[in-house]
Structures are given as structure tokens and as C-alpha cells.
Amino acid sequence: MFFSSEWKNLKKDYDWVTNPSTDFRYDIFKHWSEIPDLAKEAGDIKFVWEKSRFSYLLTILRYDYHFDKNNAEFIFSEIESWIDANPVNQGPNWRCSQEISLRIFNWCFALDYYKNDKALTEERWNKIQNTIYWSLHHVYHHINFSRIAVRNNHAITETLFLTVSELLFPFISETKKWAQKGRKYFEEEINYQIYDDGTFLQFSMNYHRVVIQLLSLGISISEKYDKPFSAVVYQKAYKSLNFLYQCLQEENGYLPNYGSNDGAWFFPLSDTDYRDYRPQLNSLHKLLTGAYFYQDDTLIEDFLRDDSAINKTKPITKKYGIQSFDVGGYYICKTENHFTFIRCGSYKDRPFQSDNLHIDVWVKGKNILRDSGSYKYNTEEKYINYFNGTKGHNAVVVDKHSQMLKGSRFIWFYWTQSQNAHWKETEESYIFEGTIKAFQQLSSSAKHYRKVEINKNDTTWKVYDKIIGLDSSEKKQIWHFDDAKIDWSSTSLKEQKEMSLNSSYYGVKTEGAAKSYVFENEVETTIKYKA
């Protein structure tokens, strides 16, 4: 299964370096530095990396555990096949240090579970040790790329790999040095990348879950070996957990499909849907507080070790009403029946999507006003512009322009900045107001003001938008909704049908429904959901 959603038949003789979506075969004799991340004929390199992450081993391991089976021979033959097909530091699977780190993490699950099995022969173990050594060597000697040039979940993954190396691989003498630097770097990355309100510098729900799983793994191992992290790691882990939990829909465990979503689910240790965050949040919450959010068997299997709860903090509870996460720039409102999520932030770290003042609305777990997702990182320009641009969000475009100017690949220019954002509450409503500097590529005086009024007594939202400093331009207020149970009314004199695509899973897109309201400088739209 690719990216937690799509099955592909790779056949039994898969060579580990052929892209199944394009049939392009990478040159295994090229040094990794000679292989580009992007090549038109090759397609998206993530389709080669996906199986080589070995996350699928955990499904087989879980099957053996639950049904008293033994697939150790198959599992170690898969690992051995990969080693034979991927010479050290050659080919696409040595291109990315994060992929290298994840691969060894997932091998470790198998090595631990089947450590006494006859399938783990001395010859195989020697091969695996050799690959572990060169994997750590590679990550250590290229760690500054992720720490300086990238600085996102890649850096957290790689520094954690180095951190736990002395604990998991004490037979490698260099790990003492590698782990010392790795731990220092890991703690610095956690402190920098997770903001003081628990939000995350990648502005992505799924990448934030990646960090949740890495924290769970790292804290669990460190506590087991009595080498706890500094206090800031536990504090940031707890705050991260709180932010994501407050945004979670209890009916299905979903969060807004907000920000980059590349299908990453590093350690699939449950049978729940990929979009269901409950098992992963449950695991970290149990680890930090000693208590589960959820007691269902399907939602507690993800927890790594029964004896590893450290009970450092009090359990987190769901909050109702309005909440502000000002550092990251998220404003949420939760009632018994619906949930509203608004983005209004300033960027000090690189944005991935041009989506400031996007609004997501959920009614009883159903996403009635949605984000379009992110589809693929390497695809046709029209799809990149749509999914990453303002048009793929519930926001405003000006003369078909996004809020920021698109550069190459992951780059945006003229980053939007929040000038003010706040909630207020009246007897009848929750009211959000926010202003951002936007469309600076069109005018340095351009601003977007948005007001959202949420009725306390029913499922009605009023959204008022005003664009300042671009009087002669045409503006569109865009809505992605996919559900006919909405009554719309607007002060706009012109309504248009818009293209809408929806990507809930990486590499998969479906057609959806969207409309826009054309306006000169200001517009107010009332949205009533007929529950």
C-alpha cells in the first residue's frame, strides 16, 4: 500500500529502484549525490522511497503477534533483498537521510520482535549490522543539510536516529560521539520547530503527527535506558499533543486536511484509517500522563510499551468555546455540534501553501467546508499551483493571483503576515476578526480583512471579507464544500462555479464542488448547514 491509501502490484521480483507509477528504473551504480530529486522522466521519487521505508513490515509483525504466526523468514528475506539491491551510498534509496533513518527504525521493530528466531542467521545479522553502520555514518556526516538547509521533520527524524544510536547499537563504537551530537541537535530542533503554543513550523497537520510519532518513539527508548531528554522536549511534546487534540474530531479522529500531506505514517501500528489521528495521540498521551484519551482496543494498540508511561503531566481534556494559538496562527471554535478552524498567522519559517485566513468547518465530524489537500509534490504545474495556491482553499484570490508569489518548487515570495487576529464572544455568537498583509506582489499596501461570525444556536456562519489597497482588481471569495445541504446567501451580485479538487491521500485526487462570489472590495456570505 502506497502512502496509506493506494495498492500497487510490485510483483515478487521487485528491484527496489523502479518507480511503479512511471516504470522508470534508477541507475543503481550512480552515487546518491548524482541522482536528482526531480526528473521529468523518472516521476515522483517518493514512489521509489515508499516501499524502502519498510513500514509494511509492521503490518506483518502485528499479524504474527495477533494470530500466533511466524513470517520472520519472509521479513528478513525482504531486508536482505534490499541490502543486496542497494549498495551502500548508491542509487535513489541512499539519496535522503530521513529515508535512511526511517528504514533502520522499521528494521529495528522486526529485529526486536524476531531477535531469537532462526531466520535471523549470523550471515543476515552481519549484513544488517553493516548496513546499520553505514546508514548512521551517512546521516551523521550529512546532518547539516537537514538542520540548516531544510530544518523540518527531516531534521527531527535524523537527529533522533543519531540520538538513540548508542542505545540501540552499542556494538558500534562511534555511536557514543554520534549520539552526543544527535541528542544536542534533537533537543534544539524540538525546541525550535515546535512553537511555544504547541503548533509546528511546517504548518501541516500530518507532518505534526510525524513529530508526535517520533517523540513517542524517542521518549520511550530514552526512558527505557534511563537517559531522559531535557525538560523542554517533554514540554513541547505535551503542548503539541494539546494543539492536535483540540483540533481532532471525536466522531472519526480526523483533523483538518491542512498543509502538506504526503501520506507519511512512519509507524502504522493500528488498523485505523490513515486520517484517524487517535491512536498516535493516544500513545503519546499515555506515555506522558499515564492515561489514555481512548480505551478502545483499536486505539490503544499503537502504544509501544506498557511499562514506559512516565506520568510527568496531568491528562489533557477537550475544551469547548474559542481558543487561540497565536504563535502558530490558528484560531479554533468548538461546540457540541460543530468545529471551526481558522488560519491567521505570520511566517518566520518557510510556508508551503498560500492559505492565510483559510477557514475549515466541520459538523458532527463531517468536513462541510474543506481544504483541498496537497496531492503530489512533483506533478504538473497546474496542480501544484492549485493545491498549494490560494485557489485550493476557502480564502480570497485577486485577479486569479494567490496571496503570495510562487517561486520554484517549495518556495513562495512575499510571505503573508498577520497584523491582528482575535476572538470575541457575545450572547449569540463567537466572532473572529483577522487582518493579513497579502498580495504584496500586486501592491505594498494590500491587506485582507476577514470576519467570521459563528452562531451559537444553530449551524450558521457569516463570513465578511474586505480587500484593501487593490481597488481596481477583481476579487473572488472561494468556497470548497462538496455537500448540497448548505444554504448560501451573499451580498455578491455574481456567483461562479469553480474547479475543485480534493486530495485526502497523497497521489490521489477526486473532483469536488466549489463556488466563488465575485466582489469589488467587500463581500459578506452567509452559510447555513441544514444538519
Phi, psi and omega in degrees: 000125181265130173056034174064023186211328193232124179277137174229138180271105181270350181067166190287337183258029181303137187265001176075354184230010178258131177284114183290346179271343180232348185066016176283131179253122179287154179279111184287348181265359177274141172297145185305328182290345179271354184261121182283151173292326184240125174207125187303316184288335183278329186082196184286116183297340179297337179287339173275320182293333192301308181292327183289355171286336178066024175297331182295339177299329183292328176295318179292318178300316179295322177299313179300319181295312186285329186245015177052049178250176179216103177250028182300320181299316178297314183298313181287334175290327175294314179298316180296321177300317179297315181300317181294329185269350185229081179306148184306128176065022177234144175085176188292334185280358171253010185286325189239124181294330177293317179298321178299315181296314181297320180302312182290323175305313183288328172299324183295325175302315181291318180298322179290314185291321184253026189299333181257010184278145181296340179293337178273079181286165178298321179298315179296316181299321178295320177297315182294317177303317181299316180291322176300315180302309184287336174293312177297318179302314180298310183297316181299316186279355177234019186294334182291339177296311180287329182283331185249309185280329185254301179047070174210212182296340174301312182296322179293317180299311186290319179291328175294320178304315178293320182303312186273000185298321182290336180276321183272331185231060183294346179285353176260112189298325184291345186296337178298316178289315182298319182290324180299313178290320180301316180295316178300313181294318181300313180295323177295318181293316178300316181295322181281315190282330175264117184289169186294344177262006178093356177278170193235143188293346178273355177051052184212126178295316184291319177293332175292323176295324175306314180294323177301316180292321178294320177296318179299314180294312184295315180295318181300313181293315182297320178293322180301322182262015178055041175232065184297156176284171175292162187302327185298328179296316180292322179295314181290325177298316181295316180292322175301313180301317180298313181301310183294321180295322179293336180268355187278141177270119186295334183294330185215357180080006182283153168240164173308139180280060192260133176082190182302134179218095185259018178079007184294125173213086194301317186233084183284092186250026177208168180265008182287164177294150180306324182284350182274112184270356188300315182300319183288320177291322178302317184295311180293323179297317177298319181296318185277326189245344185084001182234146175273148164291318188229144183255353181302141181304321182291342185255358179248352183296332182297336184297132192281320185213129183296334186259012188257004176296135186249351172051046182274338188220167180278153180300150179269140178241155179286135180252142179249159185095213186254145176220146178238129172247081194292328185292311177282332179092050177232140183226120186234154178221124181235131172240184179297332187248338185213166184220133179237132183235123182234134176260127175205092187221171174250141183262124165247347176239156191302123176281151177258325182234151180265082195221022181298142183070014170300145177234132177245134180231134179234138175236116180049045177085358180258130184275093186276332172236114195239163167275150181280346183092201183227351173061262180227149175282328183240097182206191181297148184302325182295326179283322176299315181295324180288303186293322181274339184275177183295332184296335179275010184230166177274080186213203183236134172249153180237118182048042179069007180270144169286169180296332180236165181267125184285132172256206180281147175043254185265016190258136169237148173249161180058059182303135177291148181225134177284132176261330171196153177199133180196157172259154163216158185234134173243181180296329185256339192214160162256131185233125175254140172226133179210146178230135177234149166281122184211167180056036182293340175291342179262324179196135180291346180261003185288138178217157175233121176252132178229135175237130180238121180248120184250119181288131181285338191259349177208193182255070180231134177234134171248127182238119180249128178238140174223129176257126184249135173090008179222056189299325187273359185265153174275135180242150176227129171266116189254141179227130174250122191222321174061014184219130184280354185276033181239130170265127182246142168213142185213153175283350178294145177266359184218117177252138180229146172279136182242153171295137177220130175238153181226128179234095179278340182224147185300133177081002180239130177224145176230159177280140178233194179244142177206154174219163175226154173245119181278138180210166180273295181233333181212154180205147173231130181235134177254129183238116180240121180267126182271082185294000000 
